[in-house]
């Protein structure tokens, strides 16, 4: 299962709704990017969602 390694955001489920209001199951996946993150002074690559990337940019300023 794909999920953010920082906040844990992952796949959620919902419905496709057609014009005739017919519902079929679908999944929504988090917008994950592979980013180089510094953890305990060491750089490593992690799968991080776009919301966490924005937050990390704010904190580094």
Secondary structure, DSSP 8 states (H G I E B T S, - for coil): --B-TTT--B-EEEEEE-TT--EEEEEE---EEEEEEEETTEEEEEEEEHHHHHHHHHHH-
